């Protein structure tokens, strides 16, 4: 398929991830303006603003959702409250809980805040009470009662000398508490809905409150009266006072009166003059659709938080879709955008000349363009319903999208600024457009497939509109009724001459793009087809189906060439890699698989997602791929095949050199260094070889003891681990026992138990050691039987058995032996007489112990039976007269020897006798 020098990919590693870090709840920015703290279920995630990466994640041990949290003004302490009614104090930089205590509230804590000294912490509960805690001395200082319902807002007065606390609950009133007397000194009533935010003027004499009743109220705190009500005509979630010493003329500020910014359900920032109650500036979002007057509060564009960043003169807003935007004042230009939660990832594509960006389609009408270096995001508005599919043009500076709103759009990215804008749009389908594909050779056309079972070919205009102009209108040149059910996928061939389509009707079709004539149908899948892809080099089409298989088809005869099976569920996406010699597939089982086409082999399976893998795309250099899943995670994968191959080769070369060095050290009898190298290789067989070499030395036991005691503790741990393996084999158990003898003799039990996994290793040694002991005991008994039989044999023409006592037995036939030939009757008579004589002798002797008597009787009985059998066979077969032992007798002796040696590593009985 490709060049012979092409190397297959063997592995991918996760390069980076874009994960959800905010799923709703409180958001707070550190006072040094470097980090964003936000809740995500049972965790508080800390996002570094400069890099867009999650640097810390504070997680509850009990996995209970966090209901509220607060960061101290000195950025040192973080306190969280969970549904378990516990307050926990964290050293968030070390991700360690330093203290936890009962919240005393009978129900979860809904709000909390620190005072400016980082000493007092106020918690508002769902039970209508407010409690103040001295976090330094660790005790509860106040218990304020009087609020009705959930206390969802608590704020300290910025002038700590006043010792005043402001709170709001479900009664829509603002209460002022005097902490000296623990009493409510005033109730400010103006709102008819929940109060959402409080903002103090720089001098602390004026308070601005916002609510969902579409008004803001300006309060005089000296007289504790309402100064003015500002109708804002939207539910306001956040209010921020503009700094008085800054030039905010770009925001319509022309006087030195108090001005404030509101953020609410309309999704735009507006500046208001408190003295006249009029709006002096309204933010415009050129890329966002115009908000309708009837826009509801639940619109995804609505803002839920507005936070000031005074050090850098910036402003942060949080949208209902969990996006965090940072604006620069006074221009209100967007500096950074972070996406807290993506929902389902439906499609993703690399974008940019060097694949520096990715464009993502989520379960939303907005497109998100991420810069991979910083994770900063640009949100693209245009579609009015969920975007379903994406595709890029050849140079990757333009891409196309299609959505449930029955439209297709073409987008262009400015290569210098990275700004993306819509340059063309087309309408014409009668149902949701589920797939789209762009031309491969030039920016001439795109093809869309819809749930209305049709395929449309759209031509792009030669001149696309410039910046600031309206998008060009696309007109479908060809429309074809392609399938009987939804068209799930379309793909343009690399030469722009063919088109493939896959449908829910379980078929894939091949079309000619010149006139949309049908060339052939691919049949064979048992369920609907989710994806079709052309090979970049061969005349082959790949299809992925809901039946869990991937098939390769020949374009000449439309026959199935290969079938890849391995996914447990639907295969949703496929791409070709390695110049068309390999496939990567993503399935609804959450797995990504790498296949080699030639061998039909699944090379690697990647498990990095917890839900359906809808999105899969490869970079232009074929060294990266990106996957997106319904678990909201986007994963960037890097090809590490070459790195692993180079690492493997280097490791092999290093092992060869170490093996050579090891041989030289053994030859030079430098056992300590040789054993250290063998252990470093982590090869038990090589270590065993060194141990055997040491034991074969003239001073084996002493040398082994000297060498083992000079090893480091980690090397002894490895040696103990190897002994467990060696001890399971009869061939290496003696070496294992020799090592164990040294370790157990010279190391105390306390030292041994400090070894990693020592208890497990010792438990593994005991059963096999007992088995070896039993085997040696049986061998000893067998050798005693042979020894006794040899000494009791009557031999004519040789030495008596008594003369052989104390001499080493020689089993080889050295002299001429003639066995006594007797009839069977004479043998029996002689044996009976001999037995009676031996019995009389035994009775006359006093044995040393009952055990010796029993052992002697068993030996005599065994010897007599063996003698009878041997003589019977000799009498039957006769003997040779040439001075050699008969063949039957020789065979019996060999059998006995074979039985004894098969149960022991001891080669001859004499060795055992000497050892005894």
Secondary structure, 3 states (H helix, E strand, C coil): CCCCCCCCCCCEEEEEEECCCCCCCCEEECCCCCEEEEEECCEEEEEECCCCCEEEEEECCCCCCEEEEEECCCCCCEEEEECCCEEEEEECCCCEEEEEEECCCCCCEEEEEECCCCCEEEEEECCCEEEEEECCCCEEEEEEECCCCCCCEEEECCCHHHCEEEEECCCCEEEEEECCCCEEEEEEECCCCCEEEEEECCCCCEEEEEECCCEEEEEECCCCEEEEEEECCCCEEEEEECCCCCCCHHHCCCCCCCEEEEEECCCCEEEEECCCCEEEEECCCCCCCCCCCCCCCCCCCCEEEEEEECCCCEEEEEECCCEEEEEECCCCEEEEEEECCCCCEEEEEEECCCCCEEEEEECCCCEEEEECCCCCEEEECCCCCCEEEEEECCCCCEEEEEECCCEEEEEEECCCCCCEEEEEEEECCCCCEEEEEECCCCCCEEEEEECCCEEEEEECCCCCCCCCCCCEEECEEEEEECCCCCEEEEEECCCCCEEEEEECCCEEEEEECCCCEEEEEEECCCCCEEEEEECCCCCEEEEEECCCEEEEEECCCCCEEEEEECCCCCEEEEEEECCCCEEEEEECCCEEEEEECCCCEEEEEEECCCCCEEEEEECCCCCEEEEEECCCCEEEEEECHHHHHHHHHHHHHHHHHHHHHHHHHHHCCCHHHHHHHHHHCCCHHHHHHHHHHHHCCCCHHHHHHHHHHCCCHHHHHHHHHHHHHHCCCCCCHHHHHHHHHHHHHHCCHHHHHCCCCHHHHHHHHHHHHHHHHHHHHHHHHHHHHHHHHHHHCCCECCCCCCCCCCCCCCCCCCCCCECCCCCHHHHHHHHHHHHHHHHHHHHHCCCCCHHHHHHHHHHHHHHHHHHHHHHHHHHHHCCCCCCCCCHHHHHHHHHHHHHHHHCCCCCCHHHHHHHC
